[in-house]
Amino acid sequence: MHKVVIHEADRNVFQSIWTTVWKEEGYEIEPSAHTLAQVLVFNEANVPVGTFELKPYHFNGSPLNEIAPFREQAEITADPCSVAEVDKVALLREYRGQNVSRLLSSIVHYSRQYNIVHCACLMEPVFARALRISFHVPMRQVGKKTYYKGDDVVPTLIHVGDIWHDPESYPWYISMSCQPG
């Protein structure tokens, strides 16, 4: 289950979750100005346990381009409008293991809703490895691991369109319902 943040109460929960996780990890807290969607992810008991946001990717103005050569990637140059940045990805520590598939499935759901085929992101290296090895997420590293705002990150393109075009190939994928706003 997931829910787009619309109301102030949900915004407060969203802020609380991602800032708690980012502070635990030592990341710099940086709010976003322009987003496509901020999303709360719920566990099976309907408790909010995670967050992510999708932001428009700006071919010439994205800060990601300063960290890695995102704008030089064939997937992005072919159709920059089908790319979004995924940010504020967070799962509260006590809910991580059993809810990674819910978080990933929610990212795929909203990517499809916004016709996003590729998500550009900076991933924590251990999480990137888990997604690649354990979940077989179709993704590609687009630059060297680098230190950025509190931790090492791996510049990555996640091919979410591959997942939403063929969800049966991803056993972790959960078709989920949205909570009403």
Secondary structure, DSSP 8 states (H G I E B T S, - for coil): -EEE--SHHHHHHHHHHHHHHHHHHT------S--SEEEEEE-TTS-EEEEEEEEE--TTT-THHHHS-GGGSHHHHH-GGGEEEEEEEEE-GGGHHHHHHHHHHHHHHHHHHTT--EEEEEE-HHHHHHHHHTS---EEE-S--EEETTEEEEEEEE-HHHHHH-GGG-TT-----B---
